[in-house]
Amino acid sequence: MMRIEGLAPARSLAFGEWLLAQKDRGGLIGTLAAGAAADRAFPNQGNPEDVRARLRALQADGDMFEAVDDAELDWAAY
């Protein structure tokens, strides 16, 4: 993976795509991903902030925001 100073590394999957691929996973990340898969307006090419903005628009509960935080850490390690 090529890294340019000051820029985040390129990823093969956008956060939204990665999250959708987690729909069969257990726990809150799996619950978040299953909900995202059912949401026609989910930002599948989006970054974690886009997903948080969608959750705010849906008035999601705090657990889903916590799931995004956890998922972002997993995605960053991906």
Secondary structure as UniProt FT lines:
FT   TURN            5..6
FT   HELIX           15..20
FT   TURN            21..24
FT   HELIX           27..38
FT   TURN            40..41
FT   TURN            44..45
FT   HELIX           48..58
FT   HELIX           62..77
//
